[in-house]
Amino acid sequence: MIDTHCHLTFPDFAGRTDEIMTRAHAAGVTGAITISTSSEDCEDALAIAQSRDDLWCSSGVHPLYADASGKGSGAHDWDRIERCARDKKCVAWGELGLDNHYDDPARSLQQSVLADQLARIESCRATGLDKPIVVHCRKAVEDLLPILRASTLPGDRFVFHCFTETPDHARMVLDFGAMISFTGVATYKNAPEVLESARLVPLDRIMVETDAPYLSPVPVRGTRPCEPAFAAHTARFLAERRGEPWSEFHKAINENALRFFGVAAPAADGESS
């Protein structure tokens, strides 16, 4: 299997990519997608993806980075983001979306950056650059879905990552047509609604991730940083709690990652390129 969402550009992993992926392979996690958060780190994410055959990346602006790293203007280098997105090792746009958990950046700025980002993606898609989209949506499902529906982008090109919303919200996202991805939060006893959401997602619409360096799952909850290797814990937990044989769930999440991102779990002995 692969970890479909982690952040290997973060300081926790500086200079440790090979070490991190060696441990991941030992746990059966034979690939990972490192996710961009800004027009400043998308090139770093691409460089990491290009360094190994078992890594890929995305390119985009996280809503909590909408203020362009504190500049307050929301000015982002969309040309740089597009250049990265055109590389074969970049397999998705994002992560993009809305975050209502924090007061900053202001909602108006988040929405402005989201609109600019969706417009660039729509423009690229119209000229043949059609890649899936990783969505960050925290306490914002009812605000975000109308914006995504108003775009020309099909619902099945989106994945709502690190889903921590209610089952009712999960049904709304599924009705939109998107995939849903779960982190270690689904294993936490204090988040029963997340597990309930995970149980209702159809087998062909679910993915598993870490969001490393955050959200280490049980039985390694509290470990920092979380690592791609830990995706295996979440995957096995979900298979058990959904009442599905591991072989069936494992096959499905690999097929879902291949269908959605166009990547497959490489051989366990993959080496640096």
Helices and strands as residue ranges (DSSP letters): E 2-6, G 11-13, H 17-26, E 31-34, H 42-51, E 55-59, G 63-65, H 78-85, E 90-99, H 107-126, E 133-138, H 141-149, G 155-157, E 158-160, H 167-176, E 179-182, G 184-187, H 192-200, G 203-205, E 206-208, G 228-230, H 231-241, H 246-261
